[in-house]
Amino acid sequence: MNKGPEDNFFEEPAASYGQPITFERLWALMMENREQMKETDRKIREVSKMVFGQGKSMSEVAEAFFRGALEDMRELAGIKYKHIDRLYRKTENREAEFDLVLFGDTEVIVVEVKHKLRLSDVLEFHTRQLPAFRELYPEYADKKLVGAMAALSINKDAAKKMSRLGYLLLSQSGQMIRVSLPQAG
């Protein structure tokens, strides 16, 4: 039944709605919607695996590239090192993973590897990662700690910040890597 304009508080269309929906029809629509949502969830999980899996594999490629290059070099920015390792340690207070750690006689170089280096990565390395190394590995307290980041792609602001903070920056240069030393002073 159509109501007059004075009764149309919600400005509903003046057309007839037809028959009210039955419980059985409502239930069928809900079940259909449920199946569609399950399919949507499945597709989201599939896309997530593809996206995050790709991101992880890109990081693994970058890490493998720099590890291989550094194993061949055995000297970085004038610092000789004997071996390279990947470290992970967890204590009650802290947990951290270090992509590449180069061990020399008097220095330890901690290298964080990224596929694409951003300013936020540099700040995270400076404020959390590098301080965590000292806390988690007190057995290297007698060694000079040198910070370095390596990436296949580097944001300009990130590169400037690395230099200002006094860290080494490793980047790809053809089939080689290039080391940018920090600014003096």
N, C-alpha and C positions, 0 to 999 in steps of 0.2 A: 504494500500500500504506500503510495507516494504521499508525502506530507507537504503542506504548504510552506512557503518561504519563511514564515514566522516560526515554524517548528524545526527548521533546518539549522540548528545551532552549530554543528560541525561542518557545515557547507558540503554535505555529502551529495553525490550525484542524485538527481531526481529520478533516475531510472529504477525500475524494480530489480531487486537482487535475485529473484527466483526462489527456489526451494532452499531451506536451510540445510547445511551440511550434516550428514548423518555421522554417527560415531564410527561406523564401519569405514566410511569414506575418509574421515579424518585420520583414522588409524592407518589406512593404506597409504595416505600421503606422508605420514610421519615415517613409516617403514621405508618408503621410497627415498625420502630425504636422508634417512639414516644410511642407506646403502651408498648414496651419492657422497655423503660426508666421509665414509670409509674409503671410497675411491680417491677422494681429494687428499685425505691423510696419507694414503699410500704414495700418491704422486709427489707430495711434499717431501716425504722421507727419501724417495728416489732422487729428487733434484738436490736435496741437501747432501746426500752421499756423493753425488757427482761434483757439486761445488766445493764442499769441504775436502773431499778426497783429492781434488785437483789442487787445492791450496796446499795441502800437506805434501803432495808429490812435488810441487814447485819448490817448497822449502827443502825437501830432501835433495832435489837436483842441485840447488844452490849450495847446500852443505857439502854434498859429494864433490862438487866442482872445487870449492875452496880447500877442502881437506886434501884432495889430490894435489892441488897446486902447492899447498904449504908443505906437504910431505916431500915434494921434490926440492923445495927451496932450502929448508933447514936453517934459514936466516931471514929475519924480518926486521927492517928498519935498523940494521946493525946489531940486532940481538940474535945470538945463536941459540938454537934450541935443539934438544936431543930427541924428544918424542912429543906426540900429539895424542890427546885423549878427549873423550866426551865424558863429562862428569855429571852425576846426579847425587844429591844428598838431601836427606830429610831429617830434621830434628823436631823436638817438641814445638819450637818457636818458628821454625823457618823451613822452607823447602825450595830448592832451585835446581835447574838443569843448565848446564853450560855446554854450548854446542861444540866448541873447539877450545882446548886449553893446551898451550904450547909451553913445555917445561924446559927452561934453560938452567945454567948453573946458578945465576944470581937473579933471574927474572922469571916471572910467570906471566904469559900473555893470555888474557881471557878474550876470546873472540865470539861475539854473538853474530849469528848468520841470519840474514833475512833475504827473501826473494826481492822484495821492494822495501827499501829503507825510508821511513818517514820520520819527521821530527819527533812524533810521540814515541817512536821506538828508541830514539836516542835518549830522550828524557827518562824513559823507563830503565834503560841500561844504566844511566848515570845515577839515578836515585834508588834503584832496587837491585838490579842484577849484580853490578860490581860490588856494592857494599855487602851483598849476600855472600859473595865468594869469600871475603875476609872472615865473615862470621862462621860460615860452614866449614871452612878449611883452614883452621888455625895452624896446621902443620906447615903451612907455607908463609907464615908471618915474617920469617927472616928474608923472604924474597921480595924484590921490587915487583909490584903489581902494575901491569900495563894493560890498559883497556883498548879494545879494538872491535870494530864492527865490519862485517863484510856483506855485500849485497850485489846482486846482478843489476838492479835498478836503484838509483839514489836520488831522492828529492834534494833540490838545491839548498833549502833551509836546513835539512838534516846534515848535509855535508858541512855547511858553515858552522853549525853548532858542534859537530864532532871536532872540528879544528879548534874552535874556541875553548872547548873543554879539555883539549890536549890528548885526544884519543887518535889512534891510527884508524884509517879508513881504507878498506880493501875493496876494490871494484874490478870488474872484468874489463880486460882490454884485449879484444880479439880472443886469442886462445890463451892469453896470459892474464895475470892480475896486475893491477897497478896499486901502489901504496902511496897514499897521501899523508905526509907528515903534518903534525899539528903546527900552528903558528908559533913562532918564537915569542917569548915574552909573556 
